[in-house]
Amino acid sequence: MVERYNPNAIEKKWQKIWDEEKTFKTEIDKSKDKFYALVEFPYPSGAGLHVGHPRSYTALDVVSRKRRMQDQVVLYPMGFDAFGLPTENFAIKNKIHPRVVTEQNIANFTKQLKSIGFSFDWDRVIDTTEPDYYKWTQWIFIQMFKKGLAYKKEFPINWCPSCKVGLANEEVIQGRCERCGTEVEHKIRNQWMLKITEYADRLIDDLDDVDYLPHIKQQQINWIGRSEGAEIDFSIIDSDEKLRVFTTRPDTIYGATYMVIAPEHPVIEKFKNKIKNYDEIIAYKNEANKKSDFERSEMNKDKTGVEIKGLKAFNPISKEEIPVWVSDYVMITYGTGAIMAVPAHDSRDYEFAKKFNLEIRQVVDGGNIDDGALTDTENGKIINSELINGLSVEDAKKKIIKYVEENKLGNAKKNFKLRDWVFSRQRYWGEPIPMVYCEKCGWQPVDEKDLPVKLPDVENYEPSDDGSSPLSKIEDFVNTTCPQCGGHAQRETDTMPQWAGSSWYYLRYMDPNNSQELVGKDAVEYFSPVDWYNGGNEHTTLHLLYSRFWHKFLYDIGVVSTKEPYRKRTSHGMILGENNEKMSKSRGNVVNPDDIIENYGADTLRTYEMFISEFDKSVPWSDEAVNGVRKYLDRVWRLQDILVEGNQYSEDMEVLINQTIKKVTEDYEALKFNTAISQLMILLNSFVKKGSINKKELETYLILLNPSAPHITEEMWQILGHNVQMANQNIWPVYDESKLVNDTIEIPVQINGKVRGKITVPIETSKEEIIAKSQEEENIKASLEGKTVRKVIYVPGKILNIVAN
């Protein structure tokens, strides 16, 4: 009997071997196909990994290990997305420099990742806070500035007075900072912006060329929000001012019974003296400023608003005077910040009109507006609209657009929900923006030979109360010379957002030590694009959008050779706490992988996370199920107790073995890890039931299990006598198509409803032959002795029942 399975000793042994021998080091080999697998690199927080992290990493580790055994050059890298607010806040609270905190966290994460046995190429690790890395982040920014894609603009930001930082809309929940819960304020700041809108069409159209899950593509499309229609000018009565609106339904303009502008619209200040309820409008604006854009647009169920008394607008088509309202469901950052409200044919306008008793006028036939807005009217005919009555919706759109263009009332227009990317952060722990301001020359990029602009190592990195960056207080950093004229200039003191370093990190993995280029030509042409990128659902919108934008820009300037960075993108479900809630320290339900590895072993953790459920579904952690997987691996280990000689598959096992090879091979690629492991369990049970497994069969079993449980399989492979080549260096098994189906079947034979025996016959055997064969079987013959067969019932391939007395 073999010694007891001891994962702790086995796993440390093999991790040391892989590390010392650089087993998973990647080198370019143009004679082989490449496979570039990418997982989202982690933010190295002080809390370390929790068991949710390894789910994604293990999934692509399984695929990567399999692809190596299929003779592909596999690039499977890891790094750390280490700039950002959490580390800075921790550093401020604990009086430890963010650099020290980051180094400690990265060391801990690295130790944890290695303890799980991932096949990363550890020679390619990147850290976004290293100057050798962010030098190239700064270089990309400078190229964008030179091409007119980086610019400065006064822009409203969400400001947390407690964290003293600007927040993205996604970081504001019900008007409060996601991190600390403080009520958010809106401030206007001069911000660096990146013109992602320049790429809006391509970011949608090029999705046709990639293999993303359908819901991921749709998230991208929805966020960009492309729509086509017209911009039309509504005059303000008794003034030369016009309110320009964007509408996708110019055919419904006769149904525009009022206008709505965003609380931030400049017309409010322009007509301050004419507006009779100005104070009421400003009070409403201040309340609206407490909400994020997401809350105002997506969660705004209870419509609020104030009529602007003293202003009326003129509908240029219907020639009617209509009231002007202010409401927070209209966004200054989308379209023109003003809408023509058509309550009969827009649900938000309908809700607003109902609440404030405004006119609702149907202008497309079909349905009853008393039941709600008629939004599904694309196939209707126009009514109550003098210029376009009787036309189809499409023809009416064309006629109205032609009319407004001929009469200089507006023009055809394509619009996007996507806004330019606010790129400034008034914090210390981020990449310095490589720009200087000269009174004579304006904004100028730092000379590229002087990159990187290093983040100064200072004692005081706390944000200021006025919202300016801590760097603004460091005179020897701020004061510099203009790269254009040589005169006095001041450095930009805002830093880049955390998104910056994560927008191009996949490229640096291809060539991490190149000091001359962002990425070398040979490396980028060989490894591009990323073949498979897996990450969390929460990053399939903005991170993916920003990264694709940067890649397309780099493609345009000749740095990369593909239009898209990622050929395939998938996402995984979360691992929840045992209480079925998201894991968090505040809920007290975080499971530390270190504890699982110590108690059960890394192979148990890996195999459990692959077996736990369908990969894209969220699922609660279960200690009981973890223990079940550990017992499975114990049984795999004990296969050595029933090992016999044999260098080919046993005849009675070859069909199941070939079926298992096929299923495991296909399921690993389809992210159906749970069913692949289930199939391996079925095969294991068959060997145990048989009471033997030969050497060839065990070798195949170990190779199939190796991607999921690499340590135990390497140890057993070595025990089999393989001391030169590791299990992970073998050729992946290939199934025999002719051995996927049994060519014989076993038929139970019943006499008067009770099974009395079984017969094995070729699968094509006829009913008559089966009946004849059954009566030759000794037990059946004995059971029928002295009886007369009255009836025979045969269920093809299943059972034979003989009725006799």
Number of C-alpha atoms within 10 A of each C-alpha: 7 9 9 9 15 13 23 17 11 17 23 16 13 17 20 14 12 16 15 9 10 15 16 22 19 18 11 16 11 9 8 10 15 21 22 23 22 25 22 21 20 16 21 25 18 16 12 20 23 16 21 22 19 20 23 24 25 24 25 24 24 25 22 26 23 28 20 20 19 16 15 18 24 27 27 26 26 26 23 23 21 30 28 22 20 17 24 24 16 16 20 16 10 10 11 14 19 24 18 12 19 23 15 14 22 23 12 17 21 18 13 17 19 18 20 26 22 26 29 24 19 19 15 19 16 23 21 22 23 16 17 19 21 22 23 22 25 26 21 18 21 22 17 19 19 13 11 11 18 21 16 15 13 12 15 18 22 26 24 24 16 14 18 18 22 24 19 15 16 13 15 25 17 17 22 20 26 16 14 10 15 16 19 25 21 19 16 12 16 13 20 23 20 24 19 22 19 12 14 22 14 14 21 18 10 12 17 10 11 14 16 20 12 10 12 20 18 15 15 18 20 15 15 22 14 15 14 14 19 25 25 29 22 25 19 20 15 10 10 7 15 16 21 19 21 26 25 16 19 25 27 27 21 24 24 26 23 26 25 25 28 25 29 22 19 13 15 20 13 11 15 15 11 14 16 14 15 18 11 12 22 15 11 18 20 14 13 23 21 20 23 26 24 14 20 20 15 10 12 14 13 10 17 16 21 18 18 21 15 16 19 20 24 22 22 17 18 15 10 15 17 19 19 24 22 23 24 26 26 23 21 17 17 15 20 19 20 26 26 28 27 27 28 27 25 17 15 19 25 22 19 21 20 14 13 14 9 15 16 22 17 24 24 28 16 14 15 11 16 9 7 16 21 22 14 12 16 13 12 17 19 25 19 16 20 11 17 20 15 17 18 18 21 15 14 22 22 15 17 23 22 17 16 20 16 11 11 11 19 20 20 20 15 16 21 17 17 18 17 17 15 22 20 24 27 23 29 27 29 25 29 27 27 27 24 23 21 21 11 12 14 11 20 19 22 22 16 15 6 10 16 23 20 18 18 13 10 11 9 14 20 19 21 16 12 8 18 18 24 20 28 21 14 14 11 12 17 17 16 17 17 25 18 15 11 10 13 15 23 20 27 22 25 25 24 27 22 20 16 24 24 21 19 22 23 27 21 21 24 28 19 20 18 13 13 8 14 24 21 19 14 11 17 20 14 17 21 21 21 21 18 19 21 20 20 16 15 10 14 20 18 15 15 18 22 20 22 23 26 22 23 22 21 19 16 13 12 11 17 24 18 18 18 22 25 24 18 17 21 20 21 19 18 23 26 21 21 16 13 13 15 18 22 13 10 7 11 10 17 20 21 14 23 21 10 16 20 12 14 19 24 26 26 27 26 27 27 24 26 26 21 21 18 16 22 15 12 16 20 17 25 16 11 8 13 20 15 14 21 20 14 16 20 17 17 23 19 17 20 20 14 14 17 15 11 13 11 11 18 14 7 10 15 19 21 18 23 21 19 24 25 18 18 23 19 14 17 22 16 12 20 20 26 20 18 25 23 14 20 20 17 13 18 19 14 15 19 15 9 12 13 17 25 19 18 15 22 23 18 18 21 21 25 23 20 21 29 29 24 27 26 26 27 22 20 20 21 14 11 14 9 13 10 8 12 14 26 21 16 14 14 20 18 12 18 14 11 10 14 17 13 13 12 13 15 14 20 18 26 19 19 14 11 11 15 18 17 17 17 13 18 12 14 10 13 12 15 10 10 18 17 11 13 23 16 12 15 11 14 20 14 12 14 16 9 10 10 10 12 9 10 14 13 16 10 12 16 11 15 23 20 21 16 15 11
